[in-house]
Amino acid sequence: RRLLEDSNRLESQIDKTLELARIEGGGPLAEQSVPLRGWLDRTLSSIAAAHGARVGLRVHLDDSLPPILADAAAVQMILRNLLENSVRHAGLEQVRVRLTARTHDGKVLLEYHDNGAGTTVPGRELGRLFDRGVASGGSGVGLYLVRTLMQRMGGRADFHSAPGEGFRAELCFTASAEEPTA
């Protein structure tokens, strides 16, 4: 089990490094219409499987949710980084994650919220945790990569954490007017 966890962690770090090099080198994103319903369940199941019983997921999507305009591989990397961050920093045997998605002002908001301990870092300094190279027990690129990928797709990522309230990420995507691609 330990070998499998270490192998997954190493694979994830290599993926992050390659993705970071690609986006900082100006590499293109393959934006398309991505339907969150169905796609999100499959993607999260495969990501969570690497952590076994340590992760409990609950997903709620509004019935009228349009697809998002995004790079599916980038969104998968974002979700993987958020989940790995929760497992590493929540301080719990089992991390429960709630994902909700809804439309707001023509955008699709995906809210990620874990049940971790949260952070005692003061608000002004909290933003530094999400800058490249500022590590807190990890590589220091995970949340930086989340924010950068969201910006490259024309969206935004906001992070919040407080003692006893866990970690929350709000991801804002452009809603796609196109039919989803297969």
LOLOFI-667400 format. One record per residue: residue number from 1; chain; y, x, z of N, C-alpha, C in turn. Coordinates in Angstrom, 2 decimals. Each point is the difference from the previous one (the first is absolute). Layout:
(pt NUM, "A", (Y, X, Z), (Y, X, Z), (Y, X, Z))
...
end
This chain:
(pt 1, "A", (-1.20, 0.83, 0.00), (1.20, -0.83, 0.00), (1.25, 0.87, 0.00))
(pt 2, "A", (0.00, 1.02, 0.82), (1.14, 0.92, 0.09), (0.23, 0.72, -1.33))
(pt 3, "A", (-1.08, 0.42, -0.65), (0.11, 0.67, -1.29), (0.59, -0.93, -1.05))
(pt 4, "A", (-0.43, -1.25, 0.01), (0.52, -0.99, -0.94), (1.50, -0.25, 0.25))
(pt 5, "A", (0.40, -0.13, 1.25), (1.41, -0.19, 0.34), (0.84, 1.20, -0.45))
(pt 6, "A", (-0.50, 1.21, 0.25), (0.73, 1.20, -0.42), (0.10, 0.10, -1.51))
(pt 7, "A", (-1.08, -0.38, -0.67), (-0.01, 0.01, -1.47), (1.01, -1.00, -0.55))
(pt 8, "A", (0.04, -1.20, 0.57), (0.98, -1.01, -0.43), (1.43, 0.46, 0.26))
(pt 9, "A", (0.22, 0.64, 1.13), (1.34, 0.49, 0.35), (0.44, 1.09, -0.98))
(pt 10, "A", (-0.90, 0.90, -0.36), (0.31, 1.06, -0.94), (0.28, -0.57, -1.39))
(pt 11, "A", (-0.82, -0.95, -0.43), (0.22, -0.64, -1.30), (1.37, -0.69, -0.04))
(pt 12, "A", (0.33, -0.67, 1.08), (1.29, -0.68, 0.08), (1.15, 1.00, -0.08))
(pt 13, "A", (-0.12, 1.13, 0.70), (1.06, 1.00, -0.02), (0.17, 0.60, -1.39))
(pt 14, "A", (-1.10, 0.23, -0.69), (0.09, 0.52, -1.38), (0.67, -1.03, -0.90))
(pt 15, "A", (-0.38, -1.26, 0.12), (0.63, -1.06, -0.79), (1.50, -0.08, 0.26))
(pt 16, "A", (0.40, 0.09, 1.27), (1.42, -0.04, 0.34), (0.75, 1.17, -0.62))
(pt 17, "A", (-0.58, 1.18, 0.09), (0.65, 1.19, -0.54), (0.16, -0.11, -1.51))
(pt 18, "A", (-1.04, -0.45, -0.69), (0.08, -0.16, -1.45), (1.02, -1.07, -0.40))
(pt 19, "A", (0.00, -1.11, 0.71), (0.95, -1.07, -0.30), (1.42, 0.45, 0.25))
(pt 20, "A", (0.22, 0.72, 1.09), (1.33, 0.51, 0.31), (0.47, 0.97, -1.08))
(pt 21, "A", (-0.88, 0.88, -0.44), (0.36, 0.94, -1.06), (0.33, -0.75, -1.29))
(pt 22, "A", (-0.75, -1.03, -0.31), (0.24, -0.78, -1.22), (1.35, -0.71, 0.04))
(pt 23, "A", (0.30, -0.67, 1.10), (1.25, -0.77, 0.03), (1.22, 0.90, 0.13))
(pt 24, "A", (-0.13, 1.10, 0.75), (1.13, 0.90, 0.12), (0.22, 0.79, -1.28))
(pt 25, "A", (-1.04, 0.10, -0.83), (0.12, 0.67, -1.29), (0.46, -0.95, -1.09))
(pt 26, "A", (0.32, -1.23, 0.35), (0.50, -0.97, -0.98), (-1.10, -0.71, -0.76))
(pt 27, "A", (-1.23, 0.09, 0.47), (-1.11, -0.68, -0.68), (0.22, -1.50, -0.06))
(pt 28, "A", (-0.43, -0.62, -1.09), (0.24, -1.44, -0.19), (-0.92, -0.86, 0.86))
(pt 29, "A", (0.48, -1.19, 0.30), (-0.83, -1.00, 0.66), (-0.48, -0.97, -1.09))
(pt 30, "A", (-1.15, -0.58, 0.19), (-0.55, -0.97, -0.96), (0.23, -1.39, 0.55))
(pt 31, "A", (1.25, -0.47, -0.09), (0.33, -1.31, 0.57), (-0.56, -1.12, -0.88))
(pt 32, "A", (-0.53, -0.98, 0.68), (-0.59, -1.16, -0.64), (0.10, -1.18, 0.94))
(pt 33, "A", (-0.39, -1.16, -0.48), (-0.03, -1.19, 0.83), (-1.29, 0.01, 0.82))
(pt 34, "A", (0.15, 0.08, 1.34), (-1.15, 0.09, 0.90), (-0.05, -1.25, 0.88))
(pt 35, "A", (-1.07, -0.82, -0.14), (-0.14, -1.17, 0.86), (-0.53, 0.43, 1.36))
(pt 36, "A", (0.73, -0.25, 1.06), (-0.45, 0.42, 1.33), (-1.23, -0.77, 0.46))
(pt 37, "A", (-0.08, -1.28, -0.35), (-1.15, -0.80, 0.41), (-1.25, 0.54, -0.71))
(pt 38, "A", (-1.02, 0.29, 0.73), (-1.23, 0.56, -0.56), (0.07, 1.53, -0.04))
(pt 39, "A", (1.00, 0.54, -0.68), (0.15, 1.45, -0.10), (0.19, 0.61, 1.38))
(pt 40, "A", (0.83, -0.63, 0.82), (0.28, 0.52, 1.33), (-1.26, 0.00, 0.87))
(pt 41, "A", (-0.78, -1.06, -0.05), (-1.24, -0.06, 0.78), (-0.98, 1.11, -0.39))
(pt 42, "A", (-0.18, 0.19, -1.31), (-0.92, 1.06, -0.47), (0.50, 1.38, 0.41))
(pt 43, "A", (1.29, 0.23, -0.17), (0.57, 1.31, 0.30), (-0.09, 0.30, 1.49))
(pt 44, "A", (0.39, -0.94, 0.83), (-0.04, 0.22, 1.45), (-1.43, 0.17, 0.51))
(pt 45, "A", (-0.93, -0.73, -0.57), (-1.40, 0.14, 0.43), (-0.50, 1.41, -0.24))
(pt 46, "A", (0.32, 0.56, -1.16), (-0.48, 1.35, -0.29), (0.70, 1.04, 0.86))
(pt 47, "A", (1.28, -0.19, 0.28), (0.74, 0.94, 0.84), (-0.52, -0.08, 1.45))
(pt 48, "A", (-0.15, -1.22, 0.51), (-0.44, -0.19, 1.39), (-1.43, 0.46, 0.21))
(pt 49, "A", (-0.84, -0.06, -1.04), (-1.40, 0.40, 0.14), (-0.14, 1.45, 0.46))
(pt 50, "A", (0.96, 0.84, -0.36), (-0.04, 1.40, 0.41), (0.15, 0.15, 1.51))
(pt 51, "A", (0.54, -1.03, 0.66), (0.24, 0.06, 1.44), (-0.98, -0.86, 0.80))
(pt 52, "A", (-0.87, -0.71, -0.68), (-1.03, -0.80, 0.67), (0.57, -1.02, 0.96))
(pt 53, "A", (-0.60, -0.09, 1.17), (0.37, -1.00, 1.00), (1.33, 0.32, 0.69))
(pt 54, "A", (0.61, 1.13, -0.31), (1.27, 0.36, 0.63), (1.17, -0.82, -0.52))
(pt 55, "A", (-0.21, -0.78, -1.08), (1.08, -0.76, -0.61), (-0.39, -1.45, -0.16))
(pt 56, "A", (0.87, -0.89, 0.46), (-0.15, -1.43, -0.22), (1.19, -0.47, -0.83))
(pt 57, "A", (-0.25, -0.68, -1.10), (1.07, -0.43, -0.90), (0.11, -1.52, -0.05))
(pt 58, "A", (1.23, -0.47, -0.06), (0.27, -1.42, -0.22), (1.10, -0.09, -1.05))
(pt 59, "A", (-0.25, -0.74, -1.07), (0.94, -0.10, -1.11), (0.40, -1.44, -0.20))
(pt 60, "A", (1.30, -0.23, -0.16), (0.51, -1.33, -0.32), (0.99, 0.12, -1.15))
(pt 61, "A", (-0.30, -0.68, -1.10), (0.89, 0.00, -1.16), (0.47, -1.42, -0.27))
(pt 62, "A", (1.29, -0.17, -0.22), (0.52, -1.32, -0.36), (-0.71, -0.49, -1.26))
(pt 63, "A", (-0.27, -1.29, -0.06), (-0.70, -0.58, -1.16), (0.76, 0.20, -1.30))
(pt 64, "A", (1.32, -0.02, 0.05), (0.81, 0.09, -1.22), (0.43, 1.44, -0.31))
(pt 65, "A", (-0.70, 0.97, 0.54), (0.37, 1.40, -0.15), (-0.15, 0.46, -1.45))
(pt 66, "A", (1.10, 0.47, -0.62), (-0.12, 0.53, -1.36), (-0.58, 1.41, 0.04))
(pt 67, "A", (-0.45, 0.49, -1.15), (-0.44, 1.40, -0.05), (1.20, 0.92, 0.23))
(pt 68, "A", (-0.28, 1.26, 0.30), (1.06, 0.98, 0.17), (0.02, 0.93, -1.21))
(pt 69, "A", (1.17, 0.57, -0.27), (0.14, 1.02, -1.03), (-0.15, 1.33, 0.71))
(pt 70, "A", (-1.14, 0.67, -0.24), (-0.30, 1.21, 0.77), (-1.05, 0.84, -0.71))
(pt 71, "A", (-0.16, 1.21, 0.47), (-1.09, 0.87, -0.41), (-1.12, -0.25, 1.00))
(pt 72, "A", (-1.12, -0.57, -0.46), (-1.09, -0.38, 0.90), (-0.53, 1.20, 0.80))
(pt 73, "A", (-0.10, 1.16, -0.63), (-0.48, 1.19, 0.72), (1.00, 0.42, 1.08))
(pt 74, "A", (1.29, -0.15, -0.27), (1.02, 0.34, 1.00), (-0.06, -0.96, 1.17))
(pt 75, "A", (-0.19, -1.29, -0.26), (-0.09, -0.98, 1.09), (-1.25, 0.27, 0.83))
(pt 76, "A", (-1.09, 0.38, -0.65), (-1.21, 0.35, 0.74), (0.26, 1.21, 0.90))
(pt 77, "A", (0.70, 1.00, -0.50), (0.35, 1.19, 0.79), (0.88, -0.39, 1.19))
(pt 78, "A", (0.94, -0.90, -0.22), (0.90, -0.47, 1.07), (-0.82, -0.66, 1.11))
(pt 79, "A", (-0.88, -0.92, -0.37), (-0.80, -0.71, 1.00), (-0.93, 0.95, 0.74))
(pt 80, "A", (-0.57, 0.94, -0.72), (-0.88, 0.99, 0.64), (0.77, 0.85, 1.00))
(pt 81, "A", (1.20, 0.44, -0.37), (0.82, 0.80, 0.92), (0.37, -0.79, 1.25))
(pt 82, "A", (0.37, -1.26, -0.18), (0.37, -0.82, 1.16), (-1.19, -0.19, 0.93))
(pt 83, "A", (-1.17, -0.29, -0.57), (-1.19, -0.23, 0.82), (-0.42, 1.29, 0.72))
(pt 84, "A", (0.02, 1.11, -0.70), (-0.35, 1.27, 0.64), (0.97, 0.34, 1.12))
(pt 85, "A", (1.27, -0.29, -0.22), (1.01, 0.24, 1.03), (-0.30, -0.84, 1.24))
(pt 86, "A", (-0.38, -1.25, -0.21), (-0.32, -0.87, 1.13), (-1.22, 0.50, 0.77))
(pt 87, "A", (-1.03, 0.38, -0.71), (-1.22, 0.48, 0.66), (0.31, 1.27, 0.79))
(pt 88, "A", (0.80, 0.89, -0.56), (0.30, 1.27, 0.65), (0.90, -0.17, 1.22))
(pt 89, "A", (0.99, -0.90, -0.07), (1.03, -0.04, 1.03), (-0.02, -1.21, 0.92))
(pt 90, "A", (-0.85, -1.00, -0.27), (0.02, -1.22, 0.82), (-0.48, 0.24, 1.42))
(pt 91, "A", (-0.86, 0.98, 0.19), (-0.51, 0.27, 1.34), (-1.02, -1.04, 0.47))
(pt 92, "A", (-0.72, -0.59, -0.94), (-0.97, -1.05, 0.33), (-1.35, 0.28, -0.64))
(pt 93, "A", (-1.06, -0.53, 0.60), (-1.33, 0.11, -0.60), (-0.08, -0.83, -1.28))
(pt 94, "A", (0.61, -1.20, 0.03), (0.05, -0.82, -1.21), (1.45, -0.40, -0.25))
(pt 95, "A", (0.44, 0.30, -1.20), (1.35, -0.36, -0.42), (-0.09, -1.31, -0.77))
(pt 96, "A", (0.82, -0.96, 0.41), (0.09, -1.26, -0.74), (1.26, 0.03, -0.83))
(pt 97, "A", (-0.18, -0.30, -1.28), (1.12, 0.01, -0.94), (0.14, -1.38, -0.61))
(pt 98, "A", (1.24, -0.47, -0.01), (0.32, -1.29, -0.63), (0.91, 0.27, -1.19))
(pt 99, "A", (-0.40, -0.51, -1.15), (0.82, 0.09, -1.21), (0.40, -1.40, -0.42))
(pt 100, "A", (1.27, -0.19, -0.21), (0.48, -1.28, -0.51), (0.87, 0.27, -1.22))
(pt 101, "A", (-0.06, -0.90, -0.95), (0.82, 0.14, -1.21), (0.63, -1.34, -0.31))
(pt 102, "A", (1.28, 0.07, -0.35), (0.76, -1.21, -0.33), (1.11, 0.37, -0.97))
(pt 103, "A", (0.58, -1.01, -0.61), (1.15, 0.25, -0.88), (1.29, -0.24, 0.79))
(pt 104, "A", (1.01, 0.77, -0.37), (1.31, -0.13, 0.64), (1.05, 0.51, -0.98))
(pt 105, "A", (0.92, -0.88, -0.40), (1.08, 0.36, -0.93), (-0.52, 0.67, -1.27))
(pt 106, "A", (-1.08, -0.54, -0.58), (-0.54, 0.53, -1.24), (-0.80, 1.28, 0.14))
(pt 107, "A", (-0.22, 0.45, 1.21), (-0.79, 1.20, 0.27), (-1.29, -0.41, 0.71))
(pt 108, "A", (-0.97, 0.89, 0.01), (-1.22, -0.21, 0.76), (0.03, 0.95, 1.18))
(pt 109, "A", (-0.06, -0.56, 1.20), (0.00, 0.80, 1.22), (-1.41, 0.07, 0.56))
(pt 110, "A", (-0.49, 1.21, 0.17), (-1.30, 0.23, 0.60), (0.27, 0.64, 1.35))
(pt 111, "A", (-0.39, -0.69, 1.06), (0.22, 0.53, 1.35), (-1.33, 0.47, 0.59))
(pt 112, "A", (0.01, 1.24, 0.44), (-1.15, 0.65, 0.61), (0.32, 0.18, 1.48))
(pt 113, "A", (-0.90, -0.45, 0.89), (0.27, 0.08, 1.43), (-1.28, 0.35, 0.73))
(pt 114, "A", (0.01, 1.08, 0.80), (-1.19, 0.34, 0.78), (0.24, -0.30, 1.47))
(pt 115, "A", (-1.07, 0.07, 0.78), (0.07, -0.31, 1.43), (0.06, 1.27, 0.86))
(pt 116, "A", (0.46, 1.10, -0.58), (0.07, 1.26, 0.72), (1.00, 0.00, 1.13))
(pt 117, "A", (0.08, 1.13, 0.67), (0.88, 0.15, 1.15), (1.47, 0.05, -0.37))
(pt 118, "A", (0.30, 0.29, -1.25), (1.40, 0.16, -0.40), (0.50, 1.37, 0.43))
(pt 119, "A", (1.25, 0.25, -0.25), (0.56, 1.30, 0.33), (1.17, -0.13, 0.97))
(pt 120, "A", (0.19, 1.03, 0.78), (1.13, 0.03, 0.92), (1.14, 0.83, -0.57))
(pt 121, "A", (-0.13, 0.43, -1.26), (1.06, 0.77, -0.64), (1.24, -0.89, -0.14))
(pt 122, "A", (1.18, 0.47, 0.43), (1.21, -0.81, -0.13), (0.27, -0.38, -1.45))
(pt 123, "A", (0.62, -1.15, -0.21), (0.26, -0.54, -1.33), (0.62, 0.98, -0.96))
(pt 124, "A", (1.00, 0.77, 0.44), (0.69, 0.94, -0.87), (-0.95, 1.09, -0.50))
(pt 125, "A", (-0.93, 0.42, 0.84), (-0.93, 1.06, -0.36), (-1.24, -0.53, -0.70))
(pt 126, "A", (-0.25, -1.30, 0.09), (-1.19, -0.60, -0.60), (-0.05, 0.27, -1.49))
(pt 127, "A", (1.14, -0.10, -0.67), (0.06, 0.24, -1.44), (-0.51, 1.37, -0.39))
(pt 128, "A", (0.15, 0.99, 0.83), (-0.47, 1.36, -0.30), (-1.51, 0.07, -0.10))
(pt 129, "A", (-0.73, -0.90, 0.68), (-1.45, 0.02, -0.08), (-0.48, -0.29, -1.42))
(pt 130, "A", (0.85, -0.61, -0.80), (-0.40, -0.41, -1.33), (0.57, 0.91, -1.08))
(pt 131, "A", (0.54, 1.14, 0.40), (0.49, 1.01, -0.94), (-1.12, 0.98, -0.28))
(pt 132, "A", (0.04, 0.59, -1.19), (-1.03, 0.95, -0.39), (-0.03, 1.19, 0.95))
(pt 133, "A", (-1.20, 0.36, 0.40), (-0.20, 1.20, 0.80), (0.13, -0.20, 1.49))
(pt 134, "A", (0.39, -1.18, 0.44), (0.09, -0.25, 1.44), (-1.33, -0.59, 0.43))
(pt 135, "A", (-0.83, 0.83, 0.58), (-1.35, -0.42, 0.35), (-0.07, -0.49, 1.44))
(pt 136, "A", (-0.82, -0.99, 0.20), (-0.25, -0.50, 1.35), (-1.50, -0.16, 0.16))
(pt 137, "A", (-0.71, 1.10, -0.13), (-1.45, -0.04, 0.11), (-0.68, -0.16, -1.35))
(pt 138, "A", (0.76, -0.07, -1.08), (-0.55, -0.11, -1.35), (0.60, 1.09, -0.86))
(pt 139, "A", (0.01, -0.26, -1.31), (0.50, 1.01, -0.93), (1.50, -0.06, -0.17))
(pt 140, "A", (0.62, -1.11, 0.38), (1.44, -0.13, -0.15), (0.43, -0.50, -1.35))
(pt 141, "A", (-0.94, -0.46, -0.85), (0.40, -0.51, -1.32), (-0.37, -1.47, -0.21))
(pt 142, "A", (-0.85, -0.58, 0.83), (-0.49, -1.35, -0.24), (1.07, -1.07, -0.14))
(pt 143, "A", (0.88, -0.13, 1.00), (1.03, -1.04, -0.06), (1.12, 0.37, -0.95))
(pt 144, "A", (0.25, 1.29, -0.15), (0.96, 0.47, -1.01), (-0.48, -0.43, -1.39))
(pt 145, "A", (-1.29, 0.17, -0.24), (-0.58, -0.39, -1.29), (0.08, -1.51, -0.20))
(pt 146, "A", (-0.23, -0.78, 1.04), (0.13, -1.46, -0.09), (1.41, -0.36, -0.44))
(pt 147, "A", (0.99, 0.54, 0.68), (1.39, -0.31, -0.32), (0.36, 0.45, -1.42))
(pt 148, "A", (-0.42, 1.19, -0.38), (0.32, 0.53, -1.33), (-0.65, -0.82, -1.11))
(pt 149, "A", (-1.27, -0.36, 0.18), (-0.67, -0.82, -1.01), (0.67, -1.36, -0.14))
(pt 150, "A", (0.36, -0.61, 1.12), (0.69, -1.29, -0.07), (1.32, 0.12, -0.76))
(pt 151, "A", (0.76, 1.04, 0.27), (1.27, 0.21, -0.70), (-0.22, 0.20, -1.50))
(pt 152, "A", (-1.03, 0.77, -0.35), (-0.29, 0.26, -1.41), (-0.39, -1.28, -0.73))
(pt 153, "A", (-0.57, -0.98, 0.72), (-0.37, -1.28, -0.62), (1.14, -1.02, 0.08))
(pt 154, "A", (1.18, 0.44, 0.44), (1.15, -0.89, 0.08), (0.00, -0.88, 1.23))
(pt 155, "A", (-0.79, 0.35, 0.99), (-0.07, -0.79, 1.23), (0.54, 0.80, 1.16))
(pt 156, "A", (-0.37, -0.43, 1.19), (0.41, 0.74, 1.19), (-1.06, -0.15, 1.09))
(pt 157, "A", (0.02, 0.96, 0.92), (-0.90, -0.03, 1.16), (0.84, 0.23, 1.24))
(pt 158, "A", (-0.12, -0.91, 0.95), (0.68, 0.13, 1.29), (-1.07, 0.06, 1.08))
(pt 159, "A", (0.20, 0.91, 0.96), (-0.97, 0.21, 1.07), (0.63, -0.33, 1.34))
(pt 160, "A", (-0.80, -0.62, 0.87), (0.46, -0.38, 1.34), (-1.11, 0.27, 1.00))
(pt 161, "A", (0.38, 0.46, 1.18), (-0.96, 0.20, 1.06), (0.73, -0.03, 1.33))
(pt 162, "A", (-0.64, -0.59, 0.99), (0.56, -0.04, 1.34), (-1.17, 0.01, 0.99))
(pt 163, "A", (0.23, 0.53, 1.20), (-1.08, 0.03, 1.00), (-0.59, -1.39, 0.22))
(pt 164, "A", (-1.32, -0.07, -0.09), (-0.70, -1.26, 0.23), (0.03, -0.97, -1.16))
(pt 165, "A", (0.68, 0.35, -1.09), (0.12, -0.92, -1.13), (-0.68, 0.51, -1.25))
(pt 166, "A", (-0.66, 1.15, 0.06), (-0.71, 0.52, -1.15), (0.93, 0.56, -1.07))
(pt 167, "A", (-0.57, 0.18, -1.17), (0.72, 0.54, -1.15), (0.08, -1.09, -1.05))
(pt 168, "A", (1.15, -0.09, -0.66), (0.20, -1.01, -1.04), (0.67, 0.64, -1.19))
(pt 169, "A", (-0.51, -0.32, -1.18), (0.61, 0.44, -1.25), (0.30, -1.24, -0.83))
(pt 170, "A", (1.21, -0.06, -0.51), (0.38, -1.07, -0.92), (0.14, 0.61, -1.37))
(pt 171, "A", (-0.83, -0.47, -0.93), (0.02, 0.50, -1.37), (0.56, -1.09, -0.89))
(pt 172, "A", (1.04, 0.33, -0.75), (0.67, -0.97, -0.87), (-0.26, 0.39, -1.45))
(pt 173, "A", (-0.69, -0.88, -0.74), (-0.35, 0.22, -1.40), (0.77, -0.95, -0.90))
(pt 174, "A", (0.16, 0.40, -1.25), (0.55, -0.88, -1.01), (-1.10, -0.96, -0.41))
(pt 175, "A", (0.32, -1.30, -0.05), (-0.97, -0.98, -0.46), (-0.11, 0.12, -1.52))
(pt 176, "A", (-1.22, -0.11, -0.50), (-0.24, 0.12, -1.44), (0.05, -1.37, -0.63))
(pt 177, "A", (0.68, -0.07, -1.14), (0.06, -1.26, -0.74), (-1.16, -0.08, -1.00))
(pt 178, "A", (-0.69, 1.14, -0.20), (-1.10, 0.06, -0.96), (-1.29, -0.46, 0.63))
(pt 179, "A", (-0.93, -0.39, -0.88), (-1.33, -0.30, 0.47), (-0.68, 1.30, 0.41))
(pt 180, "A", (-0.79, -0.01, 1.05), (-0.68, 1.22, 0.44), (-0.92, 0.56, -1.07))
(pt 181, "A", (-0.08, 1.34, -0.03), (-0.94, 0.64, -0.92), (-1.36, 0.10, 0.67))
(pt 182, "A", (-1.03, 0.04, -0.78), (-1.37, 0.01, 0.54), (-0.36, 1.32, 0.62))
end
